[in-house]
Every structure is written in C-alpha cells, then in structure tokens.
Amino acid sequence: MIPFGPRLNTVFASPRKALAWAGMILLTAYCSVPSAEETAAEEAQAQAQAEKPAHRNPWALDKN
C-alpha cells in the first residue's frame, strides 16, 4: 500500500490518466538524474578546491 499519491484504481481508470501518470513518473526520473557534464564539472571543481592551499591567518602566531 502506498501511503501517498492517488489510488491506483483511479489512475488506471482511463488510458489518458494512465499515460499522464506514466509521463509524470518518467519526467521525475529525467529531472532527478544529473547529466554527465554536470557530474564532471562538480568533480573538477572539487578537485580544484582540494588543490588550493588552506587559508592561513596572517595574524596568527607561528607554532615554532
């Protein structure tokens, strides 16, 4: 039993409603999966951030 959303016997009451429901499911899947370019850009940005030296406070005392 699904606790949310429309009841399945109302969704599949007509072919038009069934196609609309299936279309919304496909649209949700399409919008929730990131593209390959987006994933590659995020990885490149994370790698660039990792290569940056950490910020050093110029007023901090040296730990010698």
PDB file of N, H, CA, C and O in Angstrom:
ATOM      1  N   MET A   1       0.837  -1.170   0.000  1.00  0.00           N
ATOM      2  CA  MET A   1       0.000   0.000   0.000  1.00  0.00           C
ATOM      3  C   MET A   1       0.889   1.243   0.000  1.00  0.00           C
ATOM      4  O   MET A   1       1.847   1.333   0.767  1.00  0.00           O
ATOM      5  N   ILE A   2       0.568   2.171  -0.844  1.00  0.00           N
ATOM      6  H   ILE A   2      -0.210   2.098  -1.468  1.00  0.00           H
ATOM      7  CA  ILE A   2       1.313   3.424  -0.946  1.00  0.00           C
ATOM      8  C   ILE A   2       0.616   4.463  -0.063  1.00  0.00           C
ATOM      9  O   ILE A   2      -0.571   4.725  -0.261  1.00  0.00           O
ATOM     10  N   PRO A   3       1.310   5.054   0.895  1.00  0.00           N
ATOM     11  CA  PRO A   3       0.662   5.977   1.823  1.00  0.00           C
ATOM     12  C   PRO A   3       0.398   7.364   1.227  1.00  0.00           C
ATOM     13  O   PRO A   3      -0.293   8.163   1.860  1.00  0.00           O
ATOM     14  N   PHE A   4       0.907   7.673   0.066  1.00  0.00           N
ATOM     15  H   PHE A   4       1.468   7.024  -0.447  1.00  0.00           H
ATOM     16  CA  PHE A   4       0.719   8.994  -0.518  1.00  0.00           C
ATOM     17  C   PHE A   4       0.418   8.852  -2.003  1.00  0.00           C
ATOM     18  O   PHE A   4       0.667   7.802  -2.595  1.00  0.00           O
ATOM     19  N   GLY A   5      -0.113   9.901  -2.597  1.00  0.00           N
ATOM     20  H   GLY A   5      -0.315  10.754  -2.116  1.00  0.00           H
ATOM     21  CA  GLY A   5      -0.426   9.897  -4.022  1.00  0.00           C
ATOM     22  C   GLY A   5      -1.810   9.364  -4.304  1.00  0.00           C
ATOM     23  O   GLY A   5      -2.537   8.982  -3.387  1.00  0.00           O
ATOM     24  N   PRO A   6      -2.175   9.337  -5.575  1.00  0.00           N
ATOM     25  CA  PRO A   6      -3.517   8.879  -5.942  1.00  0.00           C
ATOM     26  C   PRO A   6      -3.649   7.366  -5.820  1.00  0.00           C
ATOM     27  O   PRO A   6      -2.659   6.638  -5.877  1.00  0.00           O
ATOM     28  N   ARG A   7      -4.847   6.919  -5.656  1.00  0.00           N
ATOM     29  H   ARG A   7      -5.652   7.511  -5.609  1.00  0.00           H
ATOM     30  CA  ARG A   7      -5.099   5.484  -5.605  1.00  0.00           C
ATOM     31  C   ARG A   7      -4.934   4.917  -7.003  1.00  0.00           C
ATOM     32  O   ARG A   7      -5.303   5.565  -7.983  1.00  0.00           O
ATOM     33  N   LEU A   8      -4.390   3.732  -7.106  1.00  0.00           N
ATOM     34  H   LEU A   8      -4.090   3.206  -6.311  1.00  0.00           H
ATOM     35  CA  LEU A   8      -4.099   3.154  -8.416  1.00  0.00           C
ATOM     36  C   LEU A   8      -5.353   2.855  -9.223  1.00  0.00           C
ATOM     37  O   LEU A   8      -5.307   2.908 -10.452  1.00  0.00           O
ATOM     38  N   ASN A   9      -6.477   2.540  -8.575  1.00  0.00           N
ATOM     39  H   ASN A   9      -6.514   2.496  -7.577  1.00  0.00           H
ATOM     40  CA  ASN A   9      -7.680   2.267  -9.347  1.00  0.00           C
ATOM     41  C   ASN A   9      -8.252   3.543  -9.966  1.00  0.00           C
ATOM     42  O   ASN A   9      -9.022   3.459 -10.923  1.00  0.00           O
ATOM     43  N   THR A  10      -7.891   4.742  -9.438  1.00  0.00           N
ATOM     44  H   THR A  10      -7.266   4.810  -8.661  1.00  0.00           H
ATOM     45  CA  THR A  10      -8.321   5.978 -10.086  1.00  0.00           C
ATOM     46  C   THR A  10      -7.333   6.396 -11.174  1.00  0.00           C
ATOM     47  O   THR A  10      -7.723   7.017 -12.163  1.00  0.00           O
ATOM     48  N   VAL A  11      -6.062   6.058 -10.994  1.00  0.00           N
ATOM     49  H   VAL A  11      -5.745   5.553 -10.191  1.00  0.00           H
ATOM     50  CA  VAL A  11      -5.054   6.407 -12.000  1.00  0.00           C
ATOM     51  C   VAL A  11      -5.296   5.620 -13.285  1.00  0.00           C
ATOM     52  O   VAL A  11      -5.219   6.172 -14.382  1.00  0.00           O
ATOM     53  N   PHE A  12      -5.587   4.337 -13.143  1.00  0.00           N
ATOM     54  H   PHE A  12      -5.650   3.889 -12.251  1.00  0.00           H
ATOM     55  CA  PHE A  12      -5.767   3.491 -14.309  1.00  0.00           C
ATOM     56  C   PHE A  12      -7.236   3.349 -14.710  1.00  0.00           C
ATOM     57  O   PHE A  12      -7.613   2.368 -15.351  1.00  0.00           O
ATOM     58  N   ALA A  13      -8.058   4.319 -14.335  1.00  0.00           N
ATOM     59  H   ALA A  13      -7.751   5.116 -13.814  1.00  0.00           H
ATOM     60  CA  ALA A  13      -9.470   4.280 -14.720  1.00  0.00           C
ATOM     61  C   ALA A  13      -9.627   4.543 -16.211  1.00  0.00           C
ATOM     62  O   ALA A  13     -10.564   4.035 -16.827  1.00  0.00           O
ATOM     63  N   SER A  14      -8.740   5.319 -16.799  1.00  0.00           N
ATOM     64  H   SER A  14      -7.979   5.732 -16.299  1.00  0.00           H
ATOM     65  CA  SER A  14      -8.806   5.579 -18.238  1.00  0.00           C
ATOM     66  C   SER A  14      -7.393   5.560 -18.799  1.00  0.00           C
ATOM     67  O   SER A  14      -6.431   5.802 -18.071  1.00  0.00           O
ATOM     68  N   PRO A  15      -7.262   5.272 -20.098  1.00  0.00           N
ATOM     69  CA  PRO A  15      -5.921   5.268 -20.704  1.00  0.00           C
ATOM     70  C   PRO A  15      -5.239   6.635 -20.630  1.00  0.00           C
ATOM     71  O   PRO A  15      -4.018   6.712 -20.494  1.00  0.00           O
ATOM     72  N   ARG A  16      -6.010   7.696 -20.718  1.00  0.00           N
ATOM     73  H   ARG A  16      -7.002   7.633 -20.828  1.00  0.00           H
ATOM     74  CA  ARG A  16      -5.434   9.042 -20.667  1.00  0.00           C
ATOM     75  C   ARG A  16      -4.801   9.308 -19.303  1.00  0.00           C
ATOM     76  O   ARG A  16      -3.701   9.857 -19.229  1.00  0.00           O
ATOM     77  N   LYS A  17      -5.479   8.927 -18.233  1.00  0.00           N
ATOM     78  H   LYS A  17      -6.372   8.481 -18.294  1.00  0.00           H
ATOM     79  CA  LYS A  17      -4.924   9.112 -16.896  1.00  0.00           C
ATOM     80  C   LYS A  17      -3.683   8.238 -16.694  1.00  0.00           C
ATOM     81  O   LYS A  17      -2.718   8.661 -16.058  1.00  0.00           O
ATOM     82  N   ALA A  18      -3.711   7.033 -17.232  1.00  0.00           N
ATOM     83  H   ALA A  18      -4.495   6.689 -17.749  1.00  0.00           H
ATOM     84  CA  ALA A  18      -2.555   6.140 -17.093  1.00  0.00           C
ATOM     85  C   ALA A  18      -1.341   6.704 -17.820  1.00  0.00           C
ATOM     86  O   ALA A  18      -0.227   6.650 -17.299  1.00  0.00           O
ATOM     87  N   LEU A  19      -1.549   7.251 -19.031  1.00  0.00           N
ATOM     88  H   LEU A  19      -2.454   7.295 -19.454  1.00  0.00           H
ATOM     89  CA  LEU A  19      -0.434   7.854 -19.765  1.00  0.00           C
ATOM     90  C   LEU A  19       0.090   9.105 -19.065  1.00  0.00           C
ATOM     91  O   LEU A  19       1.297   9.345 -19.048  1.00  0.00           O
ATOM     92  N   ALA A  20      -0.803   9.900 -18.493  1.00  0.00           N
ATOM     93  H   ALA A  20      -1.784   9.705 -18.507  1.00  0.00           H
ATOM     94  CA  ALA A  20      -0.366  11.095 -17.773  1.00  0.00           C
ATOM     95  C   ALA A  20       0.456  10.697 -16.542  1.00  0.00           C
ATOM     96  O   ALA A  20       1.478  11.319 -16.254  1.00  0.00           O
ATOM     97  N   TRP A  21       0.019   9.678 -15.826  1.00  0.00           N
ATOM     98  H   TRP A  21      -0.812   9.173 -16.060  1.00  0.00           H
ATOM     99  CA  TRP A  21       0.748   9.210 -14.647  1.00  0.00           C
ATOM    100  C   TRP A  21       2.128   8.689 -15.041  1.00  0.00           C
ATOM    101  O   TRP A  21       3.127   9.020 -14.404  1.00  0.00           O
ATOM    102  N   ALA A  22       2.179   7.871 -16.098  1.00  0.00           N
ATOM    103  H   ALA A  22       1.367   7.602 -16.616  1.00  0.00           H
ATOM    104  CA  ALA A  22       3.461   7.322 -16.555  1.00  0.00           C
ATOM    105  C   ALA A  22       4.389   8.440 -17.029  1.00  0.00           C
ATOM    106  O   ALA A  22       5.595   8.396 -16.785  1.00  0.00           O
ATOM    107  N   GLY A  23       3.825   9.437 -17.705  1.00  0.00           N
ATOM    108  H   GLY A  23       2.846   9.472 -17.904  1.00  0.00           H
ATOM    109  CA  GLY A  23       4.627  10.568 -18.161  1.00  0.00           C
ATOM    110  C   GLY A  23       5.231  11.347 -17.004  1.00  0.00           C
ATOM    111  O   GLY A  23       6.381  11.781 -17.078  1.00  0.00           O
ATOM    112  N   MET A  24       4.470  11.525 -15.944  1.00  0.00           N
ATOM    113  H   MET A  24       3.536  11.173 -15.884  1.00  0.00           H
ATOM    114  CA  MET A  24       4.988  12.244 -14.781  1.00  0.00           C
ATOM    115  C   MET A  24       6.087  11.442 -14.080  1.00  0.00           C
ATOM    116  O   MET A  24       7.054  12.014 -13.577  1.00  0.00           O
ATOM    117  N   ILE A  25       5.933  10.130 -14.051  1.00  0.00           N
ATOM    118  H   ILE A  25       5.147   9.666 -14.460  1.00  0.00           H
ATOM    119  CA  ILE A  25       6.976   9.285 -13.456  1.00  0.00           C
ATOM    120  C   ILE A  25       8.266   9.401 -14.275  1.00  0.00           C
ATOM    121  O   ILE A  25       9.351   9.540 -13.710  1.00  0.00           O
ATOM    122  N   LEU A  26       8.146   9.345 -15.599  1.00  0.00           N
ATOM    123  H   LEU A  26       7.265   9.233 -16.058  1.00  0.00           H
ATOM    124  CA  LEU A  26       9.329   9.476 -16.469  1.00  0.00           C
ATOM    125  C   LEU A  26       9.950  10.858 -16.351  1.00  0.00           C
ATOM    126  O   LEU A  26      11.175  10.980 -16.348  1.00  0.00           O
ATOM    127  N   LEU A  27       9.139  11.895 -16.255  1.00  0.00           N
ATOM    128  H   LEU A  27       8.144  11.795 -16.257  1.00  0.00           H
ATOM    129  CA  LEU A  27       9.654  13.251 -16.101  1.00  0.00           C
ATOM    130  C   LEU A  27      10.400  13.402 -14.778  1.00  0.00           C
ATOM    131  O   LEU A  27      11.447  14.047 -14.721  1.00  0.00           O
ATOM    132  N   THR A  28       9.865  12.813 -13.729  1.00  0.00           N
ATOM    133  H   THR A  28       9.014  12.290 -13.775  1.00  0.00           H
ATOM    134  CA  THR A  28      10.540  12.854 -12.432  1.00  0.00           C
ATOM    135  C   THR A  28      11.902  12.163 -12.501  1.00  0.00           C
ATOM    136  O   THR A  28      12.889  12.668 -11.968  1.00  0.00           O
ATOM    137  N   ALA A  29      11.945  11.010 -13.158  1.00  0.00           N
ATOM    138  H   ALA A  29      11.143  10.600 -13.591  1.00  0.00           H
ATOM    139  CA  ALA A  29      13.213  10.292 -13.293  1.00  0.00           C
ATOM    140  C   ALA A  29      14.199  11.098 -14.134  1.00  0.00           C
ATOM    141  O   ALA A  29      15.383  11.157 -13.801  1.00  0.00           O
ATOM    142  N   TYR A  30      13.735  11.718 -15.213  1.00  0.00           N
ATOM    143  H   TYR A  30      12.774  11.671 -15.484  1.00  0.00           H
ATOM    144  CA  TYR A  30      14.602  12.506 -16.086  1.00  0.00           C
ATOM    145  C   TYR A  30      15.179  13.713 -15.339  1.00  0.00           C
ATOM    146  O   TYR A  30      16.353  14.042 -15.504  1.00  0.00           O
ATOM    147  N   CYS A  31      14.367  14.361 -14.531  1.00  0.00           N
ATOM    148  H   CYS A  31      13.413  14.094 -14.396  1.00  0.00           H
ATOM    149  CA  CYS A  31      14.813  15.566 -13.835  1.00  0.00           C
ATOM    150  C   CYS A  31      15.689  15.268 -12.619  1.00  0.00           C
ATOM    151  O   CYS A  31      16.430  16.142 -12.170  1.00  0.00           O
ATOM    152  N   SER A  32      15.618  14.064 -12.085  1.00  0.00           N
ATOM    153  H   SER A  32      15.016  13.354 -12.450  1.00  0.00           H
ATOM    154  CA  SER A  32      16.368  13.779 -10.866  1.00  0.00           C
ATOM    155  C   SER A  32      17.752  13.177 -11.108  1.00  0.00           C
ATOM    156  O   SER A  32      18.556  13.117 -10.178  1.00  0.00           O
ATOM    157  N   VAL A  33      18.051  12.731 -12.326  1.00  0.00           N
ATOM    158  H   VAL A  33      17.397  12.780 -13.081  1.00  0.00           H
ATOM    159  CA  VAL A  33      19.352  12.140 -12.628  1.00  0.00           C
ATOM    160  C   VAL A  33      20.246  13.227 -13.220  1.00  0.00           C
ATOM    161  O   VAL A  33      19.873  13.835 -14.223  1.00  0.00           O
ATOM    162  N   PRO A  34      21.419  13.492 -12.628  1.00  0.00           N
ATOM    163  CA  PRO A  34      22.302  14.535 -13.162  1.00  0.00           C
ATOM    164  C   PRO A  34      22.943  14.101 -14.482  1.00  0.00           C
ATOM    165  O   PRO A  34      23.161  12.913 -14.723  1.00  0.00           O
ATOM    166  N   SER A  35      23.236  15.080 -15.320  1.00  0.00           N
ATOM    167  H   SER A  35      23.059  16.044 -15.124  1.00  0.00           H
ATOM    168  CA  SER A  35      23.880  14.788 -16.602  1.00  0.00           C
ATOM    169  C   SER A  35      25.360  14.488 -16.384  1.00  0.00           C
ATOM    170  O   SER A  35      25.916  14.803 -15.331  1.00  0.00           O
ATOM    171  N   ALA A  36      25.988  13.883 -17.375  1.00  0.00           N
ATOM    172  H   ALA A  36      25.536  13.627 -18.230  1.00  0.00           H
ATOM    173  CA  ALA A  36      27.408  13.538 -17.265  1.00  0.00           C
ATOM    174  C   ALA A  36      28.272  14.794 -17.187  1.00  0.00           C
ATOM    175  O   ALA A  36      29.261  14.823 -16.454  1.00  0.00           O
ATOM    176  N   GLU A  37      27.902  15.834 -17.944  1.00  0.00           N
ATOM    177  H   GLU A  37      27.099  15.810 -18.539  1.00  0.00           H
ATOM    178  CA  GLU A  37      28.689  17.075 -17.917  1.00  0.00           C
ATOM    179  C   GLU A  37      28.611  17.738 -16.548  1.00  0.00           C
ATOM    180  O   GLU A  37      29.605  18.269 -16.050  1.00  0.00           O
ATOM    181  N   GLU A  38      27.435  17.707 -15.946  1.00  0.00           N
ATOM    182  H   GLU A  38      26.629  17.276 -16.350  1.00  0.00           H
ATOM    183  CA  GLU A  38      27.270  18.314 -14.632  1.00  0.00           C
ATOM    184  C   GLU A  38      28.093  17.575 -13.586  1.00  0.00           C
ATOM    185  O   GLU A  38      28.712  18.199 -12.724  1.00  0.00           O
ATOM    186  N   THR A  39      28.102  16.265 -13.659  1.00  0.00           N
ATOM    187  H   THR A  39      27.599  15.758 -14.359  1.00  0.00           H
ATOM    188  CA  THR A  39      28.865  15.458 -12.717  1.00  0.00           C
ATOM    189  C   THR A  39      30.365  15.705 -12.897  1.00  0.00           C
ATOM    190  O   THR A  39      31.099  15.833 -11.917  1.00  0.00           O
ATOM    191  N   ALA A  40      30.813  15.770 -14.144  1.00  0.00           N
ATOM    192  H   ALA A  40      30.218  15.666 -14.941  1.00  0.00           H
ATOM    193  CA  ALA A  40      32.235  16.009 -14.411  1.00  0.00           C
ATOM    194  C   ALA A  40      32.650  17.396 -13.927  1.00  0.00           C
ATOM    195  O   ALA A  40      33.744  17.562 -13.389  1.00  0.00           O
ATOM    196  N   ALA A  41      31.786  18.388 -14.115  1.00  0.00           N
ATOM    197  H   ALA A  41      30.896  18.253 -14.552  1.00  0.00           H
ATOM    198  CA  ALA A  41      32.101  19.743 -13.673  1.00  0.00           C
ATOM    199  C   ALA A  41      32.202  19.809 -12.152  1.00  0.00           C
ATOM    200  O   ALA A  41      33.078  20.484 -11.612  1.00  0.00           O
ATOM    201  N   GLU A  42      31.302  19.106 -11.461  1.00  0.00           N
ATOM    202  H   GLU A  42      30.590  18.558 -11.900  1.00  0.00           H
ATOM    203  CA  GLU A  42      31.355  19.101 -10.000  1.00  0.00           C
ATOM    204  C   GLU A  42      32.620  18.415  -9.501  1.00  0.00           C
ATOM    205  O   GLU A  42      33.230  18.862  -8.530  1.00  0.00           O
ATOM    206  N   GLU A  43      33.016  17.328 -10.163  1.00  0.00           N
ATOM    207  H   GLU A  43      32.520  16.965 -10.952  1.00  0.00           H
ATOM    208  CA  GLU A  43      34.245  16.635  -9.762  1.00  0.00           C
ATOM    209  C   GLU A  43      35.473  17.502 -10.002  1.00  0.00           C
ATOM    210  O   GLU A  43      36.389  17.522  -9.179  1.00  0.00           O
ATOM    211  N   ALA A  44      35.501  18.219 -11.120  1.00  0.00           N
ATOM    212  H   ALA A  44      34.757  18.203 -11.789  1.00  0.00           H
ATOM    213  CA  ALA A  44      36.628  19.097 -11.420  1.00  0.00           C
ATOM    214  C   ALA A  44      36.704  20.235 -10.410  1.00  0.00           C
ATOM    215  O   ALA A  44      37.792  20.627  -9.986  1.00  0.00           O
ATOM    216  N   GLN A  45      35.556  20.758 -10.031  1.00  0.00           N
ATOM    217  H   GLN A  45      34.673  20.440 -10.376  1.00  0.00           H
ATOM    218  CA  GLN A  45      35.534  21.837  -9.048  1.00  0.00           C
ATOM    219  C   GLN A  45      35.998  21.335  -7.685  1.00  0.00           C
ATOM    220  O   GLN A  45      36.730  22.036  -6.986  1.00  0.00           O
ATOM    221  N   ALA A  46      35.586  20.149  -7.304  1.00  0.00           N
ATOM    222  H   ALA A  46      34.991  19.580  -7.872  1.00  0.00           H
ATOM    223  CA  ALA A  46      36.012  19.582  -6.020  1.00  0.00           C
ATOM    224  C   ALA A  46      37.515  19.323  -6.022  1.00  0.00           C
ATOM    225  O   ALA A  46      38.182  19.539  -5.010  1.00  0.00           O
ATOM    226  N   GLN A  47      38.049  18.865  -7.143  1.00  0.00           N
ATOM    227  H   GLN A  47      37.507  18.690  -7.965  1.00  0.00           H
ATOM    228  CA  GLN A  47      39.487  18.617  -7.226  1.00  0.00           C
ATOM    229  C   GLN A  47      40.253  19.930  -7.158  1.00  0.00           C
ATOM    230  O   GLN A  47      41.301  19.992  -6.516  1.00  0.00           O
ATOM    231  N   ALA A  48      39.755  20.980  -7.803  1.00  0.00           N
ATOM    232  H   ALA A  48      38.903  20.929  -8.324  1.00  0.00           H
ATOM    233  CA  ALA A  48      40.420  22.278  -7.754  1.00  0.00           C
ATOM    234  C   ALA A  48      40.411  22.838  -6.334  1.00  0.00           C
ATOM    235  O   ALA A  48      41.385  23.452  -5.900  1.00  0.00           O
ATOM    236  N   GLN A  49      39.305  22.626  -5.608  1.00  0.00           N
ATOM    237  H   GLN A  49      38.513  22.127  -5.961  1.00  0.00           H
ATOM    238  CA  GLN A  49      39.243  23.089  -4.227  1.00  0.00           C
ATOM    239  C   GLN A  49      40.228  22.322  -3.346  1.00  0.00           C
ATOM    240  O   GLN A  49      40.813  22.897  -2.428  1.00  0.00           O
ATOM    241  N   ALA A  50      40.417  21.030  -3.617  1.00  0.00           N
ATOM    242  H   ALA A  50      39.942  20.563  -4.363  1.00  0.00           H
ATOM    243  CA  ALA A  50      41.329  20.220  -2.822  1.00  0.00           C
ATOM    244  C   ALA A  50      42.780  20.630  -3.064  1.00  0.00           C
ATOM    245  O   ALA A  50      43.615  20.505  -2.168  1.00  0.00           O
ATOM    246  N   GLU A  51      43.082  21.111  -4.252  1.00  0.00           N
ATOM    247  H   GLU A  51      42.404  21.212  -4.979  1.00  0.00           H
ATOM    248  CA  GLU A  51      44.457  21.500  -4.578  1.00  0.00           C
ATOM    249  C   GLU A  51      44.827  22.871  -4.037  1.00  0.00           C
ATOM    250  O   GLU A  51      46.012  23.189  -3.933  1.00  0.00           O
ATOM    251  N   LYS A  52      43.845  23.685  -3.691  1.00  0.00           N
ATOM    252  H   LYS A  52      42.883  23.426  -3.775  1.00  0.00           H
ATOM    253  CA  LYS A  52      44.134  25.012  -3.155  1.00  0.00           C
ATOM    254  C   LYS A  52      44.771  24.869  -1.775  1.00  0.00           C
ATOM    255  O   LYS A  52      44.379  24.006  -0.990  1.00  0.00           O
ATOM    256  N   PRO A  53      45.749  25.716  -1.485  1.00  0.00           N
ATOM    257  CA  PRO A  53      46.296  25.669  -0.129  1.00  0.00           C
ATOM    258  C   PRO A  53      45.255  26.191   0.863  1.00  0.00           C
ATOM    259  O   PRO A  53      44.421  27.034   0.533  1.00  0.00           O
ATOM    260  N   ALA A  54      45.327  25.674   2.059  1.00  0.00           N
ATOM    261  H   ALA A  54      46.004  24.989   2.327  1.00  0.00           H
ATOM    262  CA  ALA A  54      44.383  26.099   3.090  1.00  0.00           C
ATOM    263  C   ALA A  54      44.640  27.557   3.454  1.00  0.00           C
ATOM    264  O   ALA A  54      45.775  28.032   3.396  1.00  0.00           O
ATOM    265  N   HIS A  55      43.606  28.240   3.821  1.00  0.00           N
ATOM    266  H   HIS A  55      42.685  27.854   3.868  1.00  0.00           H
ATOM    267  CA  HIS A  55      43.741  29.642   4.209  1.00  0.00           C
ATOM    268  C   HIS A  55      44.545  29.737   5.504  1.00  0.00           C
ATOM    269  O   HIS A  55      44.317  28.991   6.456  1.00  0.00           O
ATOM    270  N   ARG A  56      45.471  30.656   5.511  1.00  0.00           N
ATOM    271  H   ARG A  56      45.657  31.262   4.738  1.00  0.00           H
ATOM    272  CA  ARG A  56      46.300  30.851   6.702  1.00  0.00           C
ATOM    273  C   ARG A  56      46.059  32.255   7.217  1.00  0.00           C
ATOM    274  O   ARG A  56      46.108  33.220   6.454  1.00  0.00           O
ATOM    275  N   ASN A  57      45.807  32.369   8.473  1.00  0.00           N
ATOM    276  H   ASN A  57      45.767  31.585   9.093  1.00  0.00           H
ATOM    277  CA  ASN A  57      45.574  33.660   9.106  1.00  0.00           C
ATOM    278  C   ASN A  57      46.904  34.415   9.197  1.00  0.00           C
ATOM    279  O   ASN A  57      47.832  33.931   9.845  1.00  0.00           O
ATOM    280  N   PRO A  58      47.019  35.591   8.562  1.00  0.00           N
ATOM    281  CA  PRO A  58      48.293  36.302   8.605  1.00  0.00           C
ATOM    282  C   PRO A  58      48.615  36.849   9.999  1.00  0.00           C
ATOM    283  O   PRO A  58      49.769  37.187  10.261  1.00  0.00           O
ATOM    284  N   TRP A  59      47.655  36.943  10.881  1.00  0.00           N
ATOM    285  H   TRP A  59      46.717  36.668  10.668  1.00  0.00           H
ATOM    286  CA  TRP A  59      47.882  37.482  12.223  1.00  0.00           C
ATOM    287  C   TRP A  59      48.139  36.371  13.255  1.00  0.00           C
ATOM    288  O   TRP A  59      48.404  36.662  14.421  1.00  0.00           O
ATOM    289  N   ALA A  60      48.064  35.120  12.835  1.00  0.00           N
ATOM    290  H   ALA A  60      47.849  34.884  11.887  1.00  0.00           H
ATOM    291  CA  ALA A  60      48.276  34.024  13.781  1.00  0.00           C
ATOM    292  C   ALA A  60      49.766  33.891  14.112  1.00  0.00           C
ATOM    293  O   ALA A  60      50.628  34.167  13.278  1.00  0.00           O
ATOM    294  N   LEU A  61      50.048  33.464  15.342  1.00  0.00           N
ATOM    295  H   LEU A  61      49.348  33.240  16.020  1.00  0.00           H
ATOM    296  CA  LEU A  61      51.428  33.256  15.757  1.00  0.00           C
ATOM    297  C   LEU A  61      51.949  31.956  15.159  1.00  0.00           C
ATOM    298  O   LEU A  61      51.202  30.987  15.023  1.00  0.00           O
ATOM    299  N   ASP A  62      53.228  31.938  14.804  1.00  0.00           N
ATOM    300  H   ASP A  62      53.834  32.725  14.915  1.00  0.00           H
ATOM    301  CA  ASP A  62      53.831  30.726  14.285  1.00  0.00           C
ATOM    302  C   ASP A  62      53.959  29.696  15.412  1.00  0.00           C
ATOM    303  O   ASP A  62      54.159  30.058  16.571  1.00  0.00           O
ATOM    304  N   LYS A  63      53.843  28.424  15.064  1.00  0.00           N
ATOM    305  H   LYS A  63      53.681  28.130  14.122  1.00  0.00           H
ATOM    306  CA  LYS A  63      53.889  27.363  16.083  1.00  0.00           C
ATOM    307  C   LYS A  63      55.285  26.759  16.170  1.00  0.00           C
ATOM    308  O   LYS A  63      55.406  25.540  16.294  1.00  0.00           O
ATOM    309  N   ASN A  64      56.318  27.544  16.112  1.00  0.00           N
ATOM    310  H   ASN A  64      56.220  28.534  16.011  1.00  0.00           H
ATOM    311  CA  ASN A  64      57.696  27.052  16.203  1.00  0.00           C
ATOM    312  C   ASN A  64      58.113  26.800  17.590  1.00  0.00           C
ATOM    313  O   ASN A  64      59.247  26.383  17.828  1.00  0.00           O
TER     314      ASN A  64
END
